[in-house]
């Protein structure tokens, strides 16, 4: 498995986690728990953005890793 495929697999997993956190934050009734889910959602979103940027740099520097 290449570095690019590992990064893309990690990105897909993080997007799944983001969706789950979003569902939990919508369904949660307790304010404290809801806030925790929403904070985790924001942090996960930041990580996703960072990883997407890293993948772009990787594809630019190493064209053989470019996704189709």
N, C-alpha and C positions, 0 to 999 in steps of 0.2 A: 504494500500500500504506500503510495507516494505521500509526501508532505501535503500537497494540495488536496488530495482526496481525504486525508485525515482532517484537515481544516474544514473542508466542506461538510464532512460528516458531523464534526463538532458544531458547526453553524446550524445544521438541520436540527440537531438535538437541542440546541439553545432556543431555537424558534419554537420547538415543541414545548419546552419548559415555559417560555413566555406565554404561550397560549393557555397552558394549565394555570399559571399564576393569574392570568386575566380572568379566567372562569372562577377561580377561587375568590378573587377580590370582589367580583360581582355578586357571588352567592353569600359571602360572609356577612353576618349580621352584627357581630361585635366590632365596635369602632377600632379598638386597639389591634385586633387581628386583621381587619380590613386595611388599616394603615401599614401594617407589616407586609402584607401581600403587595400593596401598591408600591412600597419602597423597594421591595425585591424586584418587582416588575421594572421599575425605573433603572435599577442597577443592571438587571439582565439586558435591558435595551441598550445601555451604554456598552456593555461587553459585546453585544451583537454588532453594534456599529463599529467598534474597534476591530473586531475580527473581520468584518466585511472590508474595512480599509486595508487590513493586513493582506487579505487575499488579493485585493486589487494590486497592491505593491508587488506581491509575489508573482502575479501573472504578468506584470509589466517587466519585472527583472528576469523572469524565467518563462519565456513564452511557451515552453513545452507543457507547463502546468495550466495553461489557459483552459477554462471550462468551455464546453460547447453549448 
